[in-house]
Amino acid sequence: MIPDDTDILITHGPPFGILDETVYGKRTGGEELLLRVYQVKPKYHIFGHIHEDHGSFTKGETTFINNSILDD
């Protein structure tokens, strides 16, 4: 349900494989979310939920920001 013309996307959790690794090494992001983000190509995708993998990462046209501020 993410519109095609989205420039800034804010979700609770991350897309699969992008700033989504837990302290146990498990990837927990959404696979369908990842596919949709690659289709829409927002300028920014901001999320949290996975506290231990905070930071930012740019891939293609999108900057991904895990804005978690708490530690585990």
Gaussian input, Z-matrix of N, CA and C with variables (Angstrom, degrees):
# hf/3-21g

backbone

0 1
 N
 C     1     B1
 C     2     B2     1     A1
 N     3     B3     2     A2     1     D1
 C     4     B4     3     A3     2     D2
 C     5     B5     4     A4     3     D3
 N     6     B6     5     A5     4     D4
 C     7     B7     6     A6     5     D5
 C     8     B8     7     A7     6     D6
 N     9     B9     8     A8     7     D7
 C    10    B10     9     A9     8     D8
 C    11    B11    10    A10     9     D9
 N    12    B12    11    A11    10    D10
 C    13    B13    12    A12    11    D11
 C    14    B14    13    A13    12    D12
 N    15    B15    14    A14    13    D13
 C    16    B16    15    A15    14    D14
 C    17    B17    16    A16    15    D15
 N    18    B18    17    A17    16    D16
 C    19    B19    18    A18    17    D17
 C    20    B20    19    A19    18    D18
 N    21    B21    20    A20    19    D19
 C    22    B22    21    A21    20    D20
 C    23    B23    22    A22    21    D21
 N    24    B24    23    A23    22    D22
 C    25    B25    24    A24    23    D23
 C    26    B26    25    A25    24    D24
 N    27    B27    26    A26    25    D25
 C    28    B28    27    A27    26    D26
 C    29    B29    28    A28    27    D27
 N    30    B30    29    A29    28    D28
 C    31    B31    30    A30    29    D29
 C    32    B32    31    A31    30    D30
 N    33    B33    32    A32    31    D31
 C    34    B34    33    A33    32    D32
 C    35    B35    34    A34    33    D33
 N    36    B36    35    A35    34    D34
 C    37    B37    36    A36    35    D35
 C    38    B38    37    A37    36    D36
 N    39    B39    38    A38    37    D37
 C    40    B40    39    A39    38    D38
 C    41    B41    40    A40    39    D39
 N    42    B42    41    A41    40    D40
 C    43    B43    42    A42    41    D41
 C    44    B44    43    A43    42    D42
 N    45    B45    44    A44    43    D43
 C    46    B46    45    A45    44    D44
 C    47    B47    46    A46    45    D45
 N    48    B48    47    A47    46    D46
 C    49    B49    48    A48    47    D47
 C    50    B50    49    A49    48    D48
 N    51    B51    50    A50    49    D49
 C    52    B52    51    A51    50    D50
 C    53    B53    52    A52    51    D51
 N    54    B54    53    A53    52    D52
 C    55    B55    54    A54    53    D53
 C    56    B56    55    A55    54    D54
 N    57    B57    56    A56    55    D55
 C    58    B58    57    A57    56    D56
 C    59    B59    58    A58    57    D57
 N    60    B60    59    A59    58    D58
 C    61    B61    60    A60    59    D59
 C    62    B62    61    A61    60    D60
 N    63    B63    62    A62    61    D61
 C    64    B64    63    A63    62    D62
 C    65    B65    64    A64    63    D63
 N    66    B66    65    A65    64    D64
 C    67    B67    66    A66    65    D65
 C    68    B68    67    A67    66    D66
 N    69    B69    68    A68    67    D67
 C    70    B70    69    A69    68    D68
 C    71    B71    70    A70    69    D69
 N    72    B72    71    A71    70    D70
 C    73    B73    72    A72    71    D71
 C    74    B74    73    A73    72    D72
 N    75    B75    74    A74    73    D73
 C    76    B76    75    A75    74    D74
 C    77    B77    76    A76    75    D75
 N    78    B78    77    A77    76    D76
 C    79    B79    78    A78    77    D77
 C    80    B80    79    A79    78    D78
 N    81    B81    80    A80    79    D79
 C    82    B82    81    A81    80    D80
 C    83    B83    82    A82    81    D81
 N    84    B84    83    A83    82    D82
 C    85    B85    84    A84    83    D83
 C    86    B86    85    A85    84    D84
 N    87    B87    86    A86    85    D85
 C    88    B88    87    A87    86    D86
 C    89    B89    88    A88    87    D87
 N    90    B90    89    A89    88    D88
 C    91    B91    90    A90    89    D89
 C    92    B92    91    A91    90    D90
 N    93    B93    92    A92    91    D91
 C    94    B94    93    A93    92    D92
 C    95    B95    94    A94    93    D93
 N    96    B96    95    A95    94    D94
 C    97    B97    96    A96    95    D95
 C    98    B98    97    A97    96    D96
 N    99    B99    98    A98    97    D97
 C   100   B100    99    A99    98    D98
 C   101   B101   100   A100    99    D99
 N   102   B102   101   A101   100   D100
 C   103   B103   102   A102   101   D101
 C   104   B104   103   A103   102   D102
 N   105   B105   104   A104   103   D103
 C   106   B106   105   A105   104   D104
 C   107   B107   106   A106   105   D105
 N   108   B108   107   A107   106   D106
 C   109   B109   108   A108   107   D107
 C   110   B110   109   A109   108   D108
 N   111   B111   110   A110   109   D109
 C   112   B112   111   A111   110   D110
 C   113   B113   112   A112   111   D111
 N   114   B114   113   A113   112   D112
 C   115   B115   114   A114   113   D113
 C   116   B116   115   A115   114   D114
 N   117   B117   116   A116   115   D115
 C   118   B118   117   A117   116   D116
 C   119   B119   118   A118   117   D117
 N   120   B120   119   A119   118   D118
 C   121   B121   120   A120   119   D119
 C   122   B122   121   A121   120   D120
 N   123   B123   122   A122   121   D121
 C   124   B124   123   A123   122   D122
 C   125   B125   124   A124   123   D123
 N   126   B126   125   A125   124   D124
 C   127   B127   126   A126   125   D125
 C   128   B128   127   A127   126   D126
 N   129   B129   128   A128   127   D127
 C   130   B130   129   A129   128   D128
 C   131   B131   130   A130   129   D129
 N   132   B132   131   A131   130   D130
 C   133   B133   132   A132   131   D131
 C   134   B134   133   A133   132   D132
 N   135   B135   134   A134   133   D133
 C   136   B136   135   A135   134   D134
 C   137   B137   136   A136   135   D135
 N   138   B138   137   A137   136   D136
 C   139   B139   138   A138   137   D137
 C   140   B140   139   A139   138   D138
 N   141   B141   140   A140   139   D139
 C   142   B142   141   A141   140   D140
 C   143   B143   142   A142   141   D141
 N   144   B144   143   A143   142   D142
 C   145   B145   144   A144   143   D143
 C   146   B146   145   A145   144   D144
 N   147   B147   146   A146   145   D145
 C   148   B148   147   A147   146   D146
 C   149   B149   148   A148   147   D147
 N   150   B150   149   A149   148   D148
 C   151   B151   150   A150   149   D149
 C   152   B152   151   A151   150   D150
 N   153   B153   152   A152   151   D151
 C   154   B154   153   A153   152   D152
 C   155   B155   154   A154   153   D153
 N   156   B156   155   A155   154   D154
 C   157   B157   156   A156   155   D155
 C   158   B158   157   A157   156   D156
 N   159   B159   158   A158   157   D157
 C   160   B160   159   A159   158   D158
 C   161   B161   160   A160   159   D159
 N   162   B162   161   A161   160   D160
 C   163   B163   162   A162   161   D161
 C   164   B164   163   A163   162   D162
 N   165   B165   164   A164   163   D163
 C   166   B166   165   A165   164   D164
 C   167   B167   166   A166   165   D165
 N   168   B168   167   A167   166   D166
 C   169   B169   168   A168   167   D167
 C   170   B170   169   A169   168   D168
 N   171   B171   170   A170   169   D169
 C   172   B172   171   A171   170   D170
 C   173   B173   172   A172   171   D171
 N   174   B174   173   A173   172   D172
 C   175   B175   174   A174   173   D173
 C   176   B176   175   A175   174   D174
 N   177   B177   176   A176   175   D175
 C   178   B178   177   A177   176   D176
 C   179   B179   178   A178   177   D177
 N   180   B180   179   A179   178   D178
 C   181   B181   180   A180   179   D179
 C   182   B182   181   A181   180   D180
 N   183   B183   182   A182   181   D181
 C   184   B184   183   A183   182   D182
 C   185   B185   184   A184   183   D183
 N   186   B186   185   A185   184   D184
 C   187   B187   186   A186   185   D185
 C   188   B188   187   A187   186   D186
 N   189   B189   188   A188   187   D187
 C   190   B190   189   A189   188   D188
 C   191   B191   190   A190   189   D189
 N   192   B192   191   A191   190   D190
 C   193   B193   192   A192   191   D191
 C   194   B194   193   A193   192   D192
 N   195   B195   194   A194   193   D193
 C   196   B196   195   A195   194   D194
 C   197   B197   196   A196   195   D195
 N   198   B198   197   A197   196   D196
 C   199   B199   198   A198   197   D197
 C   200   B200   199   A199   198   D198
 N   201   B201   200   A200   199   D199
 C   202   B202   201   A201   200   D200
 C   203   B203   202   A202   201   D201
 N   204   B204   203   A203   202   D202
 C   205   B205   204   A204   203   D203
 C   206   B206   205   A205   204   D204
 N   207   B207   206   A206   205   D205
 C   208   B208   207   A207   206   D206
 C   209   B209   208   A208   207   D207
 N   210   B210   209   A209   208   D208
 C   211   B211   210   A210   209   D209
 C   212   B212   211   A211   210   D210
 N   213   B213   212   A212   211   D211
 C   214   B214   213   A213   212   D212
 C   215   B215   214   A214   213   D213

   B1=1.4435
   B2=1.5309
   B3=1.3086
   B4=1.4617
   B5=1.5234
   B6=1.3337
   B7=1.4666
   B8=1.5386
   B9=1.3102
   B10=1.4655
   B11=1.5251
   B12=1.3345
   B13=1.4642
   B14=1.5347
   B15=1.3187
   B16=1.4689
   B17=1.5246
   B18=1.3387
   B19=1.4689
   B20=1.5215
   B21=1.3409
   B22=1.4568
   B23=1.5208
   B24=1.3132
   B25=1.4575
   B26=1.5248
   B27=1.3287
   B28=1.4578
   B29=1.5207
   B30=1.3392
   B31=1.4572
   B32=1.5213
   B33=1.3167
   B34=1.4611
   B35=1.5238
   B36=1.3243
   B37=1.4600
   B38=1.5097
   B39=1.3259
   B40=1.4575
   B41=1.5187
   B42=1.3321
   B43=1.4586
   B44=1.5320
   B45=1.3013
   B46=1.4589
   B47=1.5285
   B48=1.3324
   B49=1.4561
   B50=1.5111
   B51=1.3239
   B52=1.4621
   B53=1.5231
   B54=1.3217
   B55=1.4657
   B56=1.5332
   B57=1.3311
   B58=1.4705
   B59=1.5282
   B60=1.3335
   B61=1.4628
   B62=1.5294
   B63=1.3291
   B64=1.4616
   B65=1.5243
   B66=1.3259
   B67=1.4681
   B68=1.5247
   B69=1.3143
   B70=1.4635
   B71=1.5300
   B72=1.3356
   B73=1.4544
   B74=1.5171
   B75=1.3184
   B76=1.4647
   B77=1.5298
   B78=1.3275
   B79=1.4664
   B80=1.5189
   B81=1.3218
   B82=1.4656
   B83=1.5171
   B84=1.3157
   B85=1.4592
   B86=1.5145
   B87=1.3253
   B88=1.4567
   B89=1.5235
   B90=1.3243
   B91=1.4679
   B92=1.5283
   B93=1.3261
   B94=1.4699
   B95=1.5236
   B96=1.3246
   B97=1.4680
   B98=1.5213
   B99=1.3204
   B100=1.4617
   B101=1.5263
   B102=1.3046
   B103=1.4701
   B104=1.5252
   B105=1.3146
   B106=1.4701
   B107=1.5307
   B108=1.3174
   B109=1.4662
   B110=1.5296
   B111=1.3260
   B112=1.4659
   B113=1.5316
   B114=1.3203
   B115=1.4667
   B116=1.5203
   B117=1.3185
   B118=1.4693
   B119=1.5277
   B120=1.3200
   B121=1.4629
   B122=1.5277
   B123=1.3426
   B124=1.4669
   B125=1.5333
   B126=1.3146
   B127=1.4654
   B128=1.5265
   B129=1.3343
   B130=1.4606
   B131=1.5277
   B132=1.3290
   B133=1.4572
   B134=1.5210
   B135=1.3313
   B136=1.4621
   B137=1.5236
   B138=1.3194
   B139=1.4629
   B140=1.5167
   B141=1.3144
   B142=1.4567
   B143=1.5091
   B144=1.2990
   B145=1.4682
   B146=1.5207
   B147=1.3097
   B148=1.4583
   B149=1.5296
   B150=1.3176
   B151=1.4624
   B152=1.5269
   B153=1.3296
   B154=1.4580
   B155=1.5287
   B156=1.3118
   B157=1.4678
   B158=1.5276
   B159=1.3369
   B160=1.4690
   B161=1.5213
   B162=1.3067
   B163=1.4584
   B164=1.5137
   B165=1.3187
   B166=1.4623
   B167=1.5262
   B168=1.3333
   B169=1.4570
   B170=1.5231
   B171=1.3172
   B172=1.4644
   B173=1.5222
   B174=1.3213
   B175=1.4642
   B176=1.5220
   B177=1.3064
   B178=1.4554
   B179=1.5145
   B180=1.3186
   B181=1.4604
   B182=1.5256
   B183=1.3319
   B184=1.4553
   B185=1.5242
   B186=1.3389
   B187=1.4557
   B188=1.5179
   B189=1.3127
   B190=1.4624
   B191=1.5184
   B192=1.3328
   B193=1.4673
   B194=1.5228
   B195=1.3405
   B196=1.4556
   B197=1.5256
   B198=1.3157
   B199=1.4568
   B200=1.5242
   B201=1.3151
   B202=1.4544
   B203=1.5217
   B204=1.3155
   B205=1.4606
   B206=1.5199
   B207=1.3320
   B208=1.4559
   B209=1.5143
   B210=1.3315
   B211=1.4601
   B212=1.5287
   B213=1.3244
   B214=1.4633
   B215=1.5081
   A1=111.86
   A2=116.99
   A3=121.42
   A4=108.08
   A5=117.64
   A6=120.18
   A7=112.32
   A8=115.98
   A9=121.86
   A10=113.38
   A11=117.90
   A12=120.99
   A13=112.82
   A14=117.54
   A15=122.24
   A16=110.52
   A17=116.45
   A18=121.72
   A19=112.01
   A20=116.47
   A21=122.07
   A22=107.81
   A23=115.54
   A24=121.59
   A25=108.75
   A26=116.65
   A27=122.05
   A28=107.82
   A29=115.55
   A30=121.00
   A31=108.90
   A32=115.91
   A33=119.69
   A34=110.60
   A35=116.41
   A36=120.74
   A37=112.47
   A38=116.45
   A39=122.38
   A40=113.16
   A41=116.24
   A42=120.05
   A43=108.66
   A44=116.53
   A45=121.52
   A46=111.99
   A47=115.74
   A48=121.41
   A49=116.01
   A50=117.93
   A51=120.86
   A52=109.22
   A53=115.88
   A54=122.75
   A55=111.64
   A56=115.29
   A57=120.81
   A58=113.62
   A59=117.15
   A60=119.91
   A61=111.46
   A62=116.00
   A63=121.41
   A64=109.90
   A65=116.42
   A66=120.79
   A67=111.16
   A68=117.30
   A69=121.91
   A70=112.43
   A71=116.96
   A72=121.56
   A73=114.41
   A74=116.95
   A75=121.27
   A76=109.99
   A77=117.02
   A78=123.19
   A79=107.66
   A80=116.73
   A81=120.28
   A82=114.23
   A83=118.53
   A84=120.98
   A85=113.01
   A86=114.93
   A87=121.98
   A88=112.61
   A89=115.90
   A90=120.15
   A91=111.58
   A92=117.83
   A93=120.59
   A94=110.83
   A95=116.54
   A96=120.57
   A97=109.84
   A98=117.39
   A99=121.03
   A100=111.26
   A101=117.21
   A102=120.91
   A103=111.15
   A104=116.66
   A105=119.93
   A106=111.22
   A107=117.27
   A108=120.04
   A109=110.31
   A110=117.50
   A111=120.19
   A112=112.16
   A113=117.42
   A114=120.66
   A115=111.08
   A116=117.16
   A117=122.80
   A118=112.17
   A119=117.40
   A120=123.93
   A121=113.02
   A122=117.26
   A123=118.39
   A124=109.80
   A125=116.02
   A126=119.71
   A127=110.29
   A128=115.61
   A129=121.35
   A130=110.03
   A131=115.34
   A132=121.27
   A133=106.04
   A134=115.56
   A135=122.99
   A136=108.56
   A137=116.07
   A138=120.87
   A139=109.29
   A140=116.54
   A141=122.63
   A142=109.07
   A143=115.86
   A144=125.95
   A145=113.93
   A146=120.00
   A147=121.58
   A148=107.74
   A149=115.54
   A150=121.92
   A151=112.98
   A152=117.02
   A153=120.05
   A154=114.50
   A155=119.38
   A156=121.53
   A157=111.31
   A158=114.79
   A159=119.60
   A160=110.83
   A161=115.89
   A162=121.67
   A163=110.80
   A164=116.47
   A165=120.53
   A166=109.99
   A167=113.76
   A168=121.54
   A169=107.17
   A170=117.11
   A171=120.62
   A172=109.10
   A173=114.50
   A174=120.97
   A175=107.06
   A176=116.16
   A177=120.14
   A178=110.68
   A179=116.06
   A180=121.91
   A181=112.95
   A182=117.91
   A183=120.73
   A184=111.91
   A185=115.45
   A186=121.82
   A187=107.47
   A188=116.17
   A189=123.24
   A190=108.20
   A191=116.47
   A192=120.60
   A193=108.72
   A194=115.85
   A195=121.03
   A196=104.90
   A197=115.53
   A198=122.47
   A199=112.48
   A200=118.38
   A201=121.38
   A202=110.08
   A203=116.33
   A204=120.08
   A205=112.59
   A206=117.29
   A207=121.48
   A208=109.42
   A209=116.14
   A210=117.33
   A211=108.77
   A212=115.51
   A213=118.07
   A214=110.85
   D1=22.58
   D2=177.62
   D3=-89.31
   D4=119.79
   D5=-179.20
   D6=-61.02
   D7=147.97
   D8=-178.53
   D9=-62.60
   D10=-27.13
   D11=-175.49
   D12=-98.27
   D13=25.67
   D14=-179.55
   D15=-74.79
   D16=126.84
   D17=176.13
   D18=-98.01
   D19=-36.05
   D20=179.25
   D21=-126.38
   D22=117.59
   D23=-178.67
   D24=-110.45
   D25=127.44
   D26=177.33
   D27=-120.44
   D28=121.58
   D29=178.07
   D30=-130.17
   D31=164.35
   D32=178.03
   D33=-69.75
   D34=-47.74
   D35=-176.29
   D36=-112.90
   D37=169.65
   D38=-177.89
   D39=-86.33
   D40=165.22
   D41=170.42
   D42=-76.81
   D43=157.60
   D44=-177.78
   D45=-60.15
   D46=130.08
   D47=174.61
   D48=84.34
   D49=0.34
   D50=-178.13
   D51=-124.42
   D52=107.22
   D53=178.87
   D54=51.43
   D55=41.96
   D56=-175.23
   D57=-126.06
   D58=17.27
   D59=-175.57
   D60=-89.17
   D61=130.36
   D62=178.17
   D63=-83.74
   D64=173.18
   D65=178.00
   D66=-64.45
   D67=-16.33
   D68=178.95
   D69=-92.43
   D70=3.48
   D71=178.48
   D72=81.48
   D73=10.31
   D74=-178.90
   D75=-90.26
   D76=135.41
   D77=174.07
   D78=-86.91
   D79=128.43
   D80=-172.05
   D81=-124.32
   D82=4.95
   D83=-178.41
   D84=-72.52
   D85=168.64
   D86=-177.93
   D87=-84.48
   D88=125.75
   D89=179.61
   D90=-70.75
   D91=-41.87
   D92=178.00
   D93=-65.99
   D94=-36.02
   D95=177.34
   D96=-62.75
   D97=-43.63
   D98=178.45
   D99=-58.27
   D100=-46.31
   D101=179.83
   D102=-61.17
   D103=-42.54
   D104=-178.83
   D105=-68.74
   D106=-39.65
   D107=177.76
   D108=-61.93
   D109=-40.42
   D110=177.72
   D111=-66.21
   D112=-28.00
   D113=176.54
   D114=-75.91
   D115=-47.08
   D116=-174.61
   D117=-76.46
   D118=-37.58
   D119=-178.91
   D120=56.65
   D121=58.53
   D122=176.56
   D123=-67.70
   D124=158.42
   D125=177.63
   D126=-67.80
   D127=-38.02
   D128=-179.04
   D129=-135.59
   D130=138.32
   D131=169.75
   D132=-123.87
   D133=113.97
   D134=-175.12
   D135=-111.49
   D136=133.21
   D137=-178.05
   D138=-155.34
   D139=-178.98
   D140=177.76
   D141=-145.03
   D142=-124.99
   D143=175.28
   D144=71.66
   D145=-52.88
   D146=-179.99
   D147=-93.09
   D148=93.22
   D149=-171.17
   D150=-62.88
   D151=-38.05
   D152=-172.17
   D153=-77.04
   D154=-7.11
   D155=-179.38
   D156=-118.17
   D157=38.53
   D158=-178.55
   D159=-69.31
   D160=159.79
   D161=178.94
   D162=135.05
   D163=-163.63
   D164=-179.88
   D165=-136.24
   D166=159.17
   D167=-175.18
   D168=-157.93
   D169=133.61
   D170=177.91
   D171=-111.74
   D172=131.31
   D173=176.06
   D174=-136.23
   D175=120.17
   D176=-177.57
   D177=63.05
   D178=-125.90
   D179=-177.08
   D180=-92.75
   D181=-0.86
   D182=-173.22
   D183=-115.13
   D184=132.46
   D185=170.48
   D186=-98.81
   D187=121.78
   D188=179.23
   D189=-97.05
   D190=132.46
   D191=-178.07
   D192=-130.01
   D193=114.53
   D194=171.43
   D195=-92.67
   D196=104.84
   D197=-170.19
   D198=-95.53
   D199=23.06
   D200=178.21
   D201=-62.91
   D202=137.26
   D203=-178.50
   D204=-117.96
   D205=0.90
   D206=179.38
   D207=-104.14
   D208=149.80
   D209=171.83
   D210=-92.64
   D211=175.09
   D212=-177.43
   D213=-77.83

